[in-house]
């Protein structure tokens, strides 16, 4: 699923969604109504580095689960990150944040 979204709605040469659908899913549609980042039709969206406060890329979209799993898709860096854990409540756990930081630190141009 994540690879299909990163590919612009195609996987293995098969179009699964329209490009416009993916654009609506991954573009901030709420503006200042959501503090800390934007939100499209399905994902949180990084609007600015200052707002995210993390090692990040503007345009990255992401979501997490109740049981502490998370994923992000970064079209600028052509990167997908998936962190799966089974923890509830998350409490002060930082695994997902550390995973993202390490993934971005590994990017070299």
Buried (B, 14 or more C-beta within 10 A) or exposed (E): EEEBBBBEBBBEEEEBBEEEEBBEBBBBBEEEEBEEBBBBEBBBBBBEEEBBEEBBBBBBBBEBEEEBBBBBBBBEBEBBBEBEBEEEEBEEEEEBEEBBBEBBEEEEE
